[in-house]
Amino acid sequence: MELILNKRPKNAVIIEGFPGVGFIGSIATEFLIEHLKAEPIGKIRVREQMPIVAVHNSKIIDPFGIFYSKQYNLIILRAIAPVTKMEWEITDAVEKLAQELQAKEIISIEGIASANDDSKVYYYSKKNSSKFDKLSIEGLKEGVIMGVTASLLLKDKLPSSCIFVETHSKLPDSRGAAKIVETLDKYLGLKVDPNPLVKKAEELETKLKAMMQQGKVTQEEADAKQLDYLG
């Protein structure tokens, strides 16, 4: 695992959103990067991951990019690659990032599977439960958390919080991601204009879906070549 940083802003809030149910984290972080005009300041390299990048508008999209909004002193981790079997390595990178930048808080955003049509937002926080309660957001009392978010919560010294939204879609859920962004707006005071939010999220959903589909095809082609080599 390698953490590469071009800038080291101190006392920032870190938002991480990795692909999961409804691709909530990926869509929401992509929206925040564009809306806040966050600049790329680094990346995470995991050697266990097959080398693969997406290209969009003639630019390379790094699988695990690190972005910074100076206006809000906000670090955003964007991931468009699966992290299965790499969760602990990614968590170690996020922990190292938080320590180097003396981060105030790490906020994980995720979708949780639900049969409800009206998606509710929940939170879990080691540090700022009272602040979430003031926003009239319900705390998560029962549930199972997996992946990078779970491993971050297991790191006792990290000031971690989580924001979850219910989603009943196995496909990218732009409306669920919009609810996450609206919650982050209230929590961090990001001054997000809510009117174009869902429309923009839907556009990002299409963009991410295309990038992820291309990544899947490339992975399948690589696996097929590997089989050819073996026999």
MDAnalysis code that builds the backbone (N, CA, C; Angstrom):
import MDAnalysis as mda
import numpy as np

u = mda.Universe.empty(693, n_residues=231, atom_resindex=np.repeat(np.arange(231), 3), trajectory=True)
u.add_TopologyAttr("name", ["N", "CA", "C"] * 231)
u.add_TopologyAttr("resid", np.arange(1, 232))
u.add_TopologyAttr("resname", ["MET", "GLU", "LEU", "ILE", "LEU", "ASN", "LYS", "ARG", "PRO", "LYS", "ASN", "ALA", "VAL", "ILE", "ILE", "GLU", "GLY", "PHE", "PRO", "GLY", "VAL", "GLY", "PHE", "ILE", "GLY", "SER", "ILE", "ALA", "THR", "GLU", "PHE", "LEU", "ILE", "GLU", "HIS", "LEU", "LYS", "ALA", "GLU", "PRO", "ILE", "GLY", "LYS", "ILE", "ARG", "VAL", "ARG", "GLU", "GLN", "MET", "PRO", "ILE", "VAL", "ALA", "VAL", "HIS", "ASN", "SER", "LYS", "ILE", "ILE", "ASP", "PRO", "PHE", "GLY", "ILE", "PHE", "TYR", "SER", "LYS", "GLN", "TYR", "ASN", "LEU", "ILE", "ILE", "LEU", "ARG", "ALA", "ILE", "ALA", "PRO", "VAL", "THR", "LYS", "MET", "GLU", "TRP", "GLU", "ILE", "THR", "ASP", "ALA", "VAL", "GLU", "LYS", "LEU", "ALA", "GLN", "GLU", "LEU", "GLN", "ALA", "LYS", "GLU", "ILE", "ILE", "SER", "ILE", "GLU", "GLY", "ILE", "ALA", "SER", "ALA", "ASN", "ASP", "ASP", "SER", "LYS", "VAL", "TYR", "TYR", "TYR", "SER", "LYS", "LYS", "ASN", "SER", "SER", "LYS", "PHE", "ASP", "LYS", "LEU", "SER", "ILE", "GLU", "GLY", "LEU", "LYS", "GLU", "GLY", "VAL", "ILE", "MET", "GLY", "VAL", "THR", "ALA", "SER", "LEU", "LEU", "LEU", "LYS", "ASP", "LYS", "LEU", "PRO", "SER", "SER", "CYS", "ILE", "PHE", "VAL", "GLU", "THR", "HIS", "SER", "LYS", "LEU", "PRO", "ASP", "SER", "ARG", "GLY", "ALA", "ALA", "LYS", "ILE", "VAL", "GLU", "THR", "LEU", "ASP", "LYS", "TYR", "LEU", "GLY", "LEU", "LYS", "VAL", "ASP", "PRO", "ASN", "PRO", "LEU", "VAL", "LYS", "LYS", "ALA", "GLU", "GLU", "LEU", "GLU", "THR", "LYS", "LEU", "LYS", "ALA", "MET", "MET", "GLN", "GLN", "GLY", "LYS", "VAL", "THR", "GLN", "GLU", "GLU", "ALA", "ASP", "ALA", "LYS", "GLN", "LEU", "ASP", "TYR", "LEU", "GLY"])
u.atoms.positions = np.array([
    [0.846, -1.194, 0.000],
    [0.000, 0.000, 0.000],
    [0.881, 1.243, 0.000],
    [0.517, 2.235, -0.818],
    [1.286, 3.468, -0.898],
    [0.340, 4.661, -0.908],
    [0.595, 5.602, -0.021],
    [-0.155, 6.856, 0.022],
    [0.690, 7.938, -0.630],
    [0.164, 8.542, -1.691],
    [0.886, 9.577, -2.438],
    [0.143, 10.898, -2.267],
    [0.808, 11.912, -1.727],
    [0.192, 13.221, -1.494],
    [1.056, 14.332, -2.067],
    [0.422, 15.262, -2.769],
    [1.109, 16.450, -3.281],
    [0.942, 17.648, -2.347],
    [-0.123, 17.620, -1.533],
    [-0.372, 18.666, -0.543],
    [-0.777, 17.991, 0.761],
    [-0.565, 18.695, 1.882],
    [-0.887, 18.136, 3.192],
    [-1.634, 19.161, 4.048],
    [-2.888, 19.465, 3.690],
    [-3.662, 20.415, 4.504],
    [-3.978, 19.818, 5.880],
    [-3.871, 20.620, 6.908],
    [-4.043, 20.133, 8.278],
    [-5.475, 20.352, 8.783],
    [-5.869, 19.494, 9.727],
    [-7.151, 19.604, 10.445],
    [-8.356, 19.560, 9.519],
    [-8.239, 18.833, 8.434],
    [-9.361, 18.713, 7.502],
    [-10.329, 17.632, 7.956],
    [-11.546, 17.696, 7.443],
    [-12.501, 16.604, 7.563],
    [-12.329, 15.716, 6.331],
    [-12.276, 14.408, 6.539],
    [-12.123, 13.458, 5.442],
    [-13.459, 12.776, 5.177],
    [-13.890, 12.781, 3.922],
    [-15.083, 12.034, 3.508],
    [-14.638, 10.900, 2.606],
    [-15.026, 9.685, 2.952],
    [-14.697, 8.550, 2.095],
    [-15.976, 7.863, 1.647],
    [-15.990, 7.493, 0.352],
    [-17.142, 6.773, -0.182],
    [-16.680, 5.731, -1.179],
    [-16.698, 4.463, -0.766],
    [-16.242, 3.381, -1.624],
    [-17.437, 2.665, -2.237],
    [-17.247, 2.017, -3.397],
    [-18.378, 1.339, -4.036],
    [-19.040, 0.344, -3.088],
    [-20.357, 0.405, -3.007],
    [-21.119, -0.496, -2.152],
    [-22.530, -0.579, -2.665],
    [-23.476, -0.829, -1.777],
    [-24.876, -0.956, -2.165],
    [-25.352, 0.337, -2.814],
    [-25.858, 0.244, -4.037],
    [-26.360, 1.412, -4.749],
    [-25.282, 2.380, -5.218],
    [-24.007, 2.012, -5.020],
    [-22.887, 2.898, -5.378],
    [-23.068, 4.305, -4.795],
    [-23.690, 4.337, -3.603],
    [-23.990, 5.616, -2.956],
    [-22.719, 6.438, -2.749],
    [-21.686, 5.805, -2.178],
    [-20.463, 6.533, -1.876],
    [-19.791, 7.099, -3.107],
    [-19.748, 6.311, -4.181],
    [-19.086, 6.761, -5.408],
    [-19.810, 7.946, -6.035],
    [-21.146, 7.882, -6.096],
    [-21.916, 8.967, -6.709],
    [-21.822, 10.240, -5.868],
    [-21.968, 10.096, -4.549],
    [-21.959, 11.267, -3.672],
    [-20.599, 11.954, -3.669],
    [-19.515, 11.183, -3.603],
    [-18.191, 11.813, -3.603],
    [-17.889, 12.475, -4.935],
    [-18.328, 11.848, -6.031],
    [-18.115, 12.456, -7.352],
    [-18.854, 13.791, -7.453],
    [-20.089, 13.834, -6.929],
    [-20.852, 15.081, -6.946],
    [-20.133, 16.160, -6.134],
    [-19.652, 15.797, -4.938],
    [-18.988, 16.773, -4.080],
    [-17.712, 17.308, -4.732],
    [-16.958, 16.433, -5.374],
    [-15.729, 16.862, -6.040],
    [-16.043, 17.905, -7.115],
    [-17.076, 17.640, -7.912],
    [-17.431, 18.582, -8.985],
    [-18.061, 19.853, -8.422],
    [-18.994, 19.708, -7.480],
    [-19.718, 20.862, -6.948],
    [-18.779, 21.807, -6.181],
    [-17.849, 21.230, -5.407],
    [-16.946, 22.049, -4.593],
    [-15.666, 22.403, -5.339],
    [-15.581, 21.940, -6.606],
    [-14.383, 22.197, -7.420],
    [-13.112, 21.777, -6.676],
    [-13.184, 20.597, -6.076],
    [-12.050, 20.075, -5.315],
    [-10.912, 19.685, -6.257],
    [-9.703, 19.964, -5.862],
    [-8.525, 19.691, -6.688],
    [-7.903, 18.350, -6.302],
    [-7.362, 17.628, -7.276],
    [-6.674, 16.373, -6.944],
    [-5.360, 16.670, -6.221],
    [-5.134, 15.997, -5.089],
    [-3.890, 16.215, -4.338],
    [-3.159, 14.907, -4.049],
    [-3.690, 13.782, -4.514],
    [-2.999, 12.536, -4.244],
    [-3.788, 11.318, -4.666],
    [-3.288, 10.174, -4.268],
    [-3.924, 8.907, -4.636],
    [-3.452, 7.815, -3.688],
    [-4.159, 6.714, -3.709],
    [-3.770, 5.523, -2.955],
    [-3.426, 4.434, -3.961],
    [-2.292, 3.790, -3.762],
    [-1.891, 2.671, -4.594],
    [-1.920, 1.395, -3.748],
    [-2.631, 0.399, -4.221],
    [-2.681, -0.891, -3.541],
    [-2.113, -1.932, -4.500],
    [-1.011, -2.544, -4.127],
    [-0.320, -3.448, -5.042],
    [-1.128, -4.707, -5.354],
    [-2.042, -5.067, -4.442],
    [-2.867, -6.249, -4.684],
    [-3.885, -6.022, -5.796],
    [-4.135, -4.745, -6.122],
    [-5.118, -4.440, -7.152],
    [-4.485, -4.548, -8.535],
    [-5.245, -5.128, -9.461],
    [-4.786, -5.174, -10.847],
    [-4.671, -3.743, -11.392],
    [-3.562, -3.393, -12.081],
    [-3.441, -2.050, -12.649],
    [-4.551, -1.791, -13.673],
    [-5.393, -0.807, -13.374],
    [-6.509, -0.487, -14.267],
    [-6.936, 0.953, -14.016],
    [-7.211, 1.698, -15.078],
    [-7.716, 3.065, -14.943],
    [-8.863, 3.248, -15.923],
    [-9.745, 4.197, -15.608],
    [-10.784, 4.604, -16.545],
    [-10.346, 5.911, -17.197],
    [-10.809, 6.154, -18.416],
    [-10.532, 7.406, -19.118],
    [-11.867, 8.097, -19.384],
    [-11.970, 9.370, -18.964],
    [-13.198, 10.142, -19.166],
    [-12.815, 11.542, -19.613],
    [-13.427, 11.997, -20.720],
    [-13.091, 13.314, -21.283],
    [-11.584, 13.463, -21.489],
    [-10.979, 12.381, -21.986],
    [-9.541, 12.349, -22.306],
    [-8.662, 12.484, -21.072],
    [-9.231, 12.243, -19.893],
    [-8.444, 12.305, -18.657],
    [-8.507, 10.954, -17.954],
    [-7.386, 10.588, -17.329],
    [-7.341, 9.340, -16.563],
    [-8.041, 9.546, -15.222],
    [-8.935, 8.629, -14.897],
    [-9.621, 8.642, -13.608],
    [-8.945, 7.610, -12.720],
    [-8.254, 8.071, -11.693],
    [-7.528, 7.155, -10.823],
    [-8.492, 6.292, -10.019],
    [-8.191, 5.008, -9.816],
    [-9.105, 4.136, -9.055],
    [-9.378, 4.644, -7.642],
    [-8.348, 5.188, -6.968],
    [-8.503, 5.708, -5.610],
    [-7.862, 7.087, -5.542],
    [-8.665, 8.110, -5.828],
    [-8.150, 9.474, -5.882],
    [-8.436, 10.247, -4.598],
    [-7.567, 11.197, -4.284],
    [-7.718, 12.051, -3.098],
    [-7.854, 13.491, -3.581],
    [-8.922, 14.164, -3.157],
    [-9.226, 15.520, -3.604],
    [-9.374, 16.450, -2.404],
    [-9.178, 17.765, -2.655],
    [-9.204, 18.733, -1.557],
    [-9.980, 19.980, -1.940],
    [-10.904, 20.362, -1.056],
    [-11.598, 21.643, -1.172],
    [-11.018, 22.592, -0.133],
    [-10.266, 23.584, -0.609],
    [-9.641, 24.543, 0.301],
    [-10.694, 25.377, 1.021],
    [-11.772, 25.716, 0.314],
    [-12.807, 26.569, 0.892],
    [-13.398, 25.968, 2.163],
    [-13.584, 24.644, 2.158],
    [-14.200, 23.981, 3.309],
    [-13.218, 23.107, 4.088],
    [-11.943, 23.165, 3.711],
    [-10.909, 22.322, 4.337],
    [-11.400, 20.876, 4.417],
    [-11.732, 20.354, 3.254],
    [-12.390, 19.059, 3.151],
    [-11.606, 18.152, 2.200],
    [-11.276, 16.969, 2.695],
    [-10.631, 15.944, 1.876],
    [-11.699, 14.956, 1.411],
    [-11.704, 14.627, 0.126],
    [-12.682, 13.678, -0.416],
    [-11.937, 12.520, -1.073],
    [-12.209, 11.307, -0.620],
    [-11.642, 10.111, -1.227],
    [-12.654, 9.544, -2.203],
    [-12.262, 9.454, -3.470],
    [-13.150, 8.900, -4.490],
    [-12.610, 7.549, -4.947],
    [-13.485, 6.549, -4.964],
    [-13.086, 5.218, -5.414],
    [-14.055, 4.743, -6.486],
    [-13.512, 4.300, -7.611],
    [-14.367, 3.733, -8.656],
    [-14.009, 2.275, -8.920],
    [-13.100, 1.754, -8.103],
    [-12.696, 0.358, -8.253],
    [-13.163, -0.444, -7.047],
    [-13.508, -1.718, -7.241],
    [-13.906, -2.558, -6.112],
    [-12.765, -2.688, -5.109],
    [-13.107, -2.848, -3.830],
    [-12.084, -2.969, -2.792],
    [-12.138, -4.328, -2.103],
    [-12.888, -5.262, -2.674],
    [-13.007, -6.583, -2.079],
    [-11.632, -7.217, -1.898],
    [-11.392, -7.727, -0.689],
    [-10.134, -8.360, -0.281],
    [-8.997, -7.361, -0.106],
    [-9.305, -6.066, -0.232],
    [-8.285, -5.035, -0.014],
    [-8.705, -4.078, 1.097],
    [-9.756, -4.436, 1.836],
    [-10.340, -3.505, 2.798],
    [-9.339, -3.032, 3.858],
    [-8.559, -3.961, 4.401],
    [-7.632, -3.568, 5.458],
    [-6.503, -2.698, 4.924],
    [-6.032, -2.992, 3.710],
    [-4.973, -2.164, 3.114],
    [-5.478, -0.738, 2.866],
    [-6.704, -0.634, 2.348],
    [-7.299, 0.686, 2.125],
    [-7.477, 1.417, 3.451],
    [-7.946, 0.692, 4.461],
    [-8.137, 1.294, 5.782],
    [-6.817, 1.801, 6.348],
    [-5.752, 1.024, 6.175],
    [-4.435, 1.478, 6.637],
    [-4.038, 2.785, 5.946],
    [-4.366, 2.900, 4.652],
    [-4.042, 4.125, 3.906],
    [-4.854, 5.307, 4.431],
    [-6.141, 5.076, 4.705],
    [-6.994, 6.154, 5.234],
    [-6.509, 6.565, 6.623],
    [-6.126, 5.583, 7.435],
    [-5.600, 5.887, 8.775],
    [-4.316, 6.712, 8.673],
    [-3.433, 6.319, 7.775],
    [-2.185, 7.072, 7.590],
    [-2.480, 8.491, 7.113],
    [-3.438, 8.623, 6.195],
    [-3.839, 9.946, 5.708],
    [-4.352, 10.808, 6.852],
    [-5.220, 10.232, 7.685],
    [-5.789, 10.974, 8.814],
    [-4.709, 11.411, 9.793],
    [-3.748, 10.553, 10.039],
    [-2.685, 10.888, 10.981],
    [-1.761, 11.965, 10.427],
    [-1.401, 11.844, 9.136],
    [-0.500, 12.834, 8.541],
    [-1.140, 14.218, 8.477],
    [-2.450, 14.258, 8.236],
    [-3.139, 15.542, 8.095],
    [-3.775, 16.015, 9.402],
    [-3.617, 15.206, 10.473],
    [-4.237, 15.522, 11.763],
    [-5.735, 15.829, 11.572],
    [-6.397, 14.902, 10.877],
    [-7.797, 15.095, 10.489],
    [-8.710, 15.239, 11.708],
    [-9.671, 16.145, 11.595],
    [-10.637, 16.355, 12.676],
    [-11.631, 15.209, 12.772],
    [-12.006, 14.664, 11.612],
    [-13.042, 13.635, 11.582],
    [-12.972, 12.901, 10.248],
    [-13.317, 11.615, 10.273],
    [-13.489, 10.835, 9.057],
    [-14.964, 10.485, 8.938],
    [-15.577, 10.840, 7.822],
    [-16.994, 10.539, 7.609],
    [-17.108, 9.525, 6.476],
    [-17.655, 8.367, 6.791],
    [-17.906, 7.331, 5.785],
    [-19.339, 7.457, 5.302],
    [-19.559, 7.325, 3.998],
    [-20.917, 7.382, 3.454],
    [-21.193, 6.093, 2.687],
    [-22.391, 5.552, 2.929],
    [-22.718, 4.234, 2.374],
    [-24.214, 4.072, 2.195],
    [-24.571, 3.129, 1.342],
    [-25.955, 2.700, 1.221],
    [-26.157, 1.415, 2.015],
    [-27.350, 1.254, 2.558],
    [-27.697, 0.011, 3.233],
    [-28.951, -0.550, 2.574],
    [-28.946, -1.847, 2.345],
    [-30.050, -2.485, 1.633],
    [-31.343, -2.370, 2.427],
    [-32.425, -2.041, 1.729],
    [-33.729, -1.891, 2.371],
    [-34.826, -2.116, 1.345],
    [-35.972, -2.588, 1.831],
    [-37.122, -2.777, 0.946],
    [-38.010, -1.538, 0.912],
    [-37.681, -0.523, 1.722],
    [-38.494, 0.688, 1.785],
    [-38.295, 1.551, 0.545],
    [-39.401, 2.100, 0.033],
    [-39.311, 3.010, -1.111],
    [-38.826, 4.389, -0.686],
    [-39.230, 4.813, 0.524],
    [-38.838, 6.122, 1.030],
    [-37.562, 5.960, 1.845],
    [-36.420, 6.248, 1.239],
    [-35.120, 5.989, 1.858],
    [-34.880, 6.916, 3.044],
    [-34.572, 6.322, 4.206],
    [-34.239, 7.095, 5.393],
    [-32.733, 7.198, 5.530],
    [-32.305, 8.253, 6.201],
    [-30.888, 8.479, 6.465],
    [-30.620, 8.202, 7.941],
    [-29.521, 7.500, 8.209],
    [-29.114, 7.183, 9.576],
    [-27.665, 7.611, 9.778],
    [-27.265, 7.687, 11.043],
    [-25.866, 7.991, 11.330],
    [-25.352, 7.061, 12.421],
    [-24.054, 6.931, 12.478],
    [-23.369, 6.322, 13.618],
    [-22.104, 7.133, 13.830],
    [-21.848, 7.553, 15.049],
    [-20.705, 8.427, 15.288],
    [-20.040, 8.115, 16.622],
    [-18.725, 8.042, 16.602],
    [-17.957, 7.883, 17.842],
    [-17.827, 9.215, 18.590],
    [-17.947, 10.309, 17.843],
    [-17.521, 11.602, 18.370],
    [-18.627, 12.654, 18.411],
    [-19.475, 12.699, 17.378],
    [-20.372, 13.842, 17.210],
    [-21.853, 13.463, 17.176],
    [-22.262, 12.544, 18.028],
    [-23.664, 12.120, 18.038],
    [-24.605, 13.288, 18.296],
    [-24.240, 14.172, 19.209],
    [-25.126, 15.290, 19.551],
    [-25.328, 16.224, 18.364],
    [-24.284, 16.402, 17.556],
    [-24.394, 17.277, 16.379],
    [-25.341, 16.667, 15.353],
    [-25.269, 15.341, 15.158],
    [-26.184, 14.668, 14.242],
    [-27.612, 14.728, 14.774],
    [-27.766, 14.544, 16.074],
    [-29.106, 14.564, 16.675],
    [-29.793, 15.910, 16.436],
    [-29.024, 16.987, 16.443],
    [-29.595, 18.314, 16.210],
    [-30.129, 18.461, 14.791],
    [-29.645, 17.607, 13.880],
    [-30.114, 17.640, 12.496],
    [-31.330, 16.748, 12.295],
    [-31.826, 16.179, 13.389],
    [-32.999, 15.282, 13.342],
    [-32.744, 14.056, 12.475],
    [-31.530, 13.521, 12.583],
    [-31.168, 12.288, 11.893],
    [-31.163, 11.163, 12.918],
    [-31.751, 10.050, 12.565],
    [-31.871, 8.931, 13.493],
    [-30.557, 8.149, 13.573],
    [-30.151, 7.805, 14.786],
    [-28.957, 7.001, 14.967],
    [-29.224, 5.543, 14.614],
    [-28.220, 4.892, 14.087],
    [-28.348, 3.473, 13.740],
    [-28.193, 2.647, 15.005],
    [-29.262, 1.944, 15.392],
    [-29.257, 1.164, 16.630],
    [-28.995, -0.314, 16.381],
    [-29.413, -0.819, 15.248],
    [-29.213, -2.231, 14.909],
    [-28.773, -2.319, 13.455],
    [-27.844, -3.216, 13.160],
    [-27.425, -3.391, 11.777],
    [-26.055, -4.032, 11.695],
    [-25.678, -4.402, 10.509],
    [-24.355, -4.982, 10.255],
    [-23.630, -4.084, 9.261],
    [-22.442, -3.656, 9.614],
    [-21.629, -2.784, 8.772],
    [-20.430, -3.592, 8.277],
    [-20.144, -3.477, 6.998],
    [-19.061, -4.270, 6.417],
    [-18.095, -3.374, 5.636],
    [-17.003, -3.975, 5.174],
    [-16.088, -3.286, 4.282],
    [-15.198, -2.265, 4.971],
    [-14.770, -1.262, 4.186],
    [-13.846, -0.249, 4.694],
    [-14.455, 0.510, 5.864],
    [-15.746, 0.807, 5.783],
    [-16.405, 1.526, 6.882],
    [-16.292, 0.756, 8.186],
    [-16.511, -0.555, 8.134],
    [-16.408, -1.391, 9.335],
    [-14.992, -1.383, 9.890],
    [-14.008, -1.531, 9.013],
    [-12.622, -1.580, 9.495],
    [-12.181, -0.234, 10.061],
    [-12.712, 0.878, 9.519],
    [-12.411, 2.191, 10.095],
    [-12.999, 2.327, 11.495],
    [-14.219, 1.813, 11.676],
    [-14.853, 1.881, 12.991],
    [-14.108, 1.039, 14.024],
    [-13.449, -0.008, 13.560],
    [-12.700, -0.871, 14.465],
    [-11.367, -0.255, 14.889],
    [-10.961, 0.808, 14.221],
    [-9.756, 1.533, 14.614],
    [-10.128, 2.498, 15.738],
    [-9.770, 2.135, 16.957],
    [-10.255, 2.856, 18.140],
    [-9.851, 4.326, 18.174],
    [-8.694, 4.652, 17.629],
    [-8.180, 6.018, 17.769],
    [-8.668, 6.972, 16.681],
    [-9.375, 6.451, 15.678],
    [-9.836, 7.318, 14.605],
    [-11.174, 7.967, 14.953],
    [-11.312, 9.283, 14.732],
    [-12.583, 9.980, 15.013],
    [-13.582, 9.749, 13.872],
    [-14.202, 8.580, 13.862],
    [-15.016, 8.167, 12.717],
    [-16.508, 8.393, 12.935],
    [-17.170, 8.815, 11.876],
    [-18.623, 8.897, 11.818],
    [-19.087, 8.265, 10.513],
    [-20.332, 7.815, 10.478],
    [-20.893, 7.205, 9.271],
    [-22.258, 7.800, 8.995],
    [-22.552, 8.009, 7.721],
    [-23.896, 8.410, 7.292],
    [-24.372, 7.360, 6.293],
    [-25.513, 6.759, 6.592],
    [-26.070, 5.704, 5.747],
    [-27.403, 6.163, 5.157],
    [-27.704, 5.666, 3.979],
    [-29.029, 5.894, 3.404],
    [-29.568, 4.556, 2.918],
    [-30.837, 4.333, 3.154],
    [-31.465, 3.107, 2.678],
    [-31.583, 3.140, 1.156],
    [-31.325, 2.023, 0.535],
    [-31.511, 1.905, -0.908],
    [-32.008, 0.503, -1.221],
    [-32.968, 0.410, -2.135],
    [-33.497, -0.896, -2.526],
    [-33.015, -1.273, -3.918],
    [-32.053, -0.514, -4.423],
    [-31.585, -0.734, -5.792],
    [-30.203, -1.362, -5.796],
    [-30.028, -2.409, -6.616],
    [-28.698, -2.972, -6.818],
    [-27.924, -2.155, -7.853],
    [-28.648, -1.301, -8.568],
    [-28.027, -0.413, -9.547],
    [-27.656, 0.899, -8.853],
    [-26.808, 1.722, -9.478],
    [-26.477, 3.018, -8.886],
    [-27.732, 3.827, -8.535],
    [-27.804, 4.321, -7.310],
    [-28.993, 5.003, -6.783],
    [-28.659, 6.485, -6.583],
    [-28.971, 7.299, -7.579],
    [-28.626, 8.716, -7.521],
    [-29.452, 9.471, -6.485],
    [-30.692, 9.080, -6.310],
    [-31.538, 9.794, -5.337],
    [-31.083, 9.521, -3.906],
    [-30.678, 8.287, -3.651],
    [-30.125, 7.982, -2.332],
    [-28.851, 8.768, -2.085],
    [-28.003, 8.871, -3.111],
    [-26.769, 9.655, -2.984],
    [-27.082, 11.122, -2.731],
    [-28.148, 11.622, -3.359],
    [-28.544, 13.026, -3.154],
    [-28.919, 13.266, -1.702],
    [-29.591, 12.298, -1.076],
    [-29.960, 12.455, 0.343],
    [-28.720, 12.503, 1.226],
    [-27.709, 11.717, 0.875],
    [-26.452, 11.759, 1.616],
    [-25.819, 13.140, 1.503],
    [-25.779, 13.682, 0.275],
    [-25.167, 14.996, 0.064],
    [-25.935, 16.078, 0.823],
    [-27.255, 15.999, 0.824],
    [-28.065, 16.975, 1.562],
    [-27.760, 16.908, 3.058],
    [-27.549, 15.693, 3.575],
    [-27.212, 15.534, 4.983],
    [-25.831, 16.116, 5.281],
    [-24.869, 15.834, 4.417],
    [-23.528, 16.401, 4.587],
    [-23.560, 17.928, 4.506],
    [-24.430, 18.452, 3.646],
    [-24.580, 19.902, 3.515],
    [-25.003, 20.515, 4.855],
    [-25.976, 19.890, 5.501],
    [-26.445, 20.395, 6.799],
    [-25.371, 20.232, 7.876],
    [-24.663, 19.122, 7.833],
    [-23.686, 18.801, 8.877],
    [-22.435, 19.669, 8.768],
    [-21.997, 19.929, 7.524],
    [-20.741, 20.646, 7.316],
    [-20.921, 22.067, 6.793],
    [-22.169, 22.442, 6.466],
    [-22.410, 23.788, 5.943],
    [-21.764, 24.019, 4.591],
    [-22.020, 23.147, 3.640],
    [-21.362, 23.200, 2.326],
    [-22.061, 24.110, 1.320],
    [-23.238, 24.627, 1.668],
    [-23.994, 25.536, 0.797],
    [-24.308, 24.896, -0.564],
    [-24.761, 23.662, -0.512],
    [-25.156, 22.955, -1.729],
    [-26.525, 23.440, -2.164],
    [-26.659, 23.783, -3.436],
    [-27.962, 24.143, -3.982],
    [-28.744, 22.850, -4.212],
    [-29.843, 22.608, -3.495],
    [-30.541, 21.317, -3.605],
    [-31.329, 21.145, -4.899],
    [-31.636, 22.219, -5.586],
    [-32.512, 22.115, -6.767],
    [-31.949, 21.243, -7.886],
    [-30.709, 21.462, -8.314],
    [-30.183, 20.620, -9.407],
    [-29.522, 19.338, -8.910],
    [-29.630, 19.060, -7.607],
    [-28.852, 17.976, -7.022],
    [-29.188, 16.617, -7.619],
    [-30.467, 16.264, -7.658],
    [-30.848, 14.936, -8.153],
    [-30.493, 14.800, -9.630],
    [-30.769, 15.863, -10.416],
    [-30.441, 15.807, -11.843],
    [-28.953, 15.589, -12.052],
    [-28.135, 16.323, -11.311],
    [-26.689, 16.183, -11.436],
    [-26.242, 14.803, -10.980],
    [-26.847, 14.320, -9.898],
    [-26.501, 12.991, -9.401],
    [-26.830, 11.923, -10.424],
    [-27.945, 12.102, -11.142],
    [-28.313, 11.136, -12.186],
    [-27.289, 11.146, -13.326],
    [-26.789, 12.344, -13.676],
    [-25.757, 12.423, -14.712],
    [-24.484, 11.705, -14.259],
    [-24.117, 11.904, -12.982],
    [-22.934, 11.244, -12.459],
    [-23.147, 9.740, -12.366],
    [-24.376, 9.336, -12.075],
    [-24.706, 7.913, -12.049],
    [-24.411, 7.276, -13.400],
    [-24.848, 7.939, -14.469],
    [-24.604, 7.423, -15.823],
    [-23.114, 7.347, -16.117],
    [-22.394, 8.397, -15.732],
    [-20.942, 8.456, -15.953],
    [-20.235, 7.332, -15.205],
    [-20.565, 7.158, -13.919],
    [-19.918, 6.124, -13.116],
    [-20.274, 4.732, -13.598],
    [-21.536, 4.568, -14.006],
    [-21.965, 3.259, -14.492],
    [-21.144, 2.866, -15.715],
    [-20.910, 3.834, -16.609],
    [-20.132, 3.552, -17.819],
    [-18.690, 3.213, -17.470],
    [-18.095, 3.963, -16.530],
    [-16.710, 3.700, -16.149],
    [-16.567, 2.339, -15.482],
    [-17.522, 2.014, -14.593],
    [-17.446, 0.741, -13.887],
    [-17.692, -0.434, -14.825],
    [-18.605, -0.242, -15.793],
    [-18.869, -1.295, -16.763],
    [-17.636, -1.550, -17.619],
    [-16.954, -0.473, -18.015],
    [-15.742, -0.629, -18.803],
    [-14.666, -1.341, -17.994],
    [-14.596, -0.995, -16.696],
    [-13.630, -1.667, -15.832],
    [-13.920, -3.146, -15.701],
    [-15.197, -3.501, -15.614],
    [-15.598, -4.909, -15.511],
    [-15.219, -5.670, -16.778],
    [-15.494, -5.044, -17.945],
    [-15.157, -5.682, -19.221],
    [-13.648, -5.895, -19.322],
    [-12.881, -4.871, -18.925],
    [-11.425, -4.978, -18.983],
    [-10.919, -6.083, -18.073],
    [-11.512, -6.189, -16.874],
    [-11.117, -7.248, -15.939],
    [-11.416, -8.618, -16.524],
    [-12.600, -8.762, -17.151],
    [-12.968, -10.045, -17.749],
    [-12.021, -10.410, -18.887],
    [-11.633, -9.410, -19.677],
    [-10.690, -9.663, -20.763],
    [-9.330, -10.092, -20.210],
    [-8.910, -9.449, -19.125],
    [-7.621, -9.810, -18.506],
    [-7.673, -11.229, -17.951],
    [-8.808, -11.596, -17.326],
    [-8.955, -12.951, -16.793],
    [-8.912, -13.984, -17.921],
    [-9.545, -13.654, -19.050],
    [-9.546, -14.565, -20.193],
    [-8.133, -14.761, -20.742],
    [-7.368, -13.662, -20.799],
    [-5.985, -13.760, -21.267],
    [-5.147, -14.618, -20.318],
    [-5.397, -14.459, -19.014],
    [-4.669, -15.231, -18.029],
    [-4.930, -16.720, -18.211],
    [-6.188, -17.075, -18.503],
    [-6.532, -18.473, -18.758],
    [-5.816, -18.989, -20.007],
    [-5.709, -18.132, -21.026],
    [-4.991, -18.523, -22.243],
    [-3.522, -18.823, -21.944],
    [-2.926, -17.985, -21.082],
    [-1.523, -18.181, -20.731],
    [-1.320, -19.517, -20.010],
    [-2.326, -19.879, -19.187],
    [-2.194, -21.082, -18.376],
    [-2.521, -22.343, -19.123],
    [-3.110, -22.198, -20.281],
    [-3.418, -23.481, -20.899],
    [-4.101, -23.471, -22.175],
])
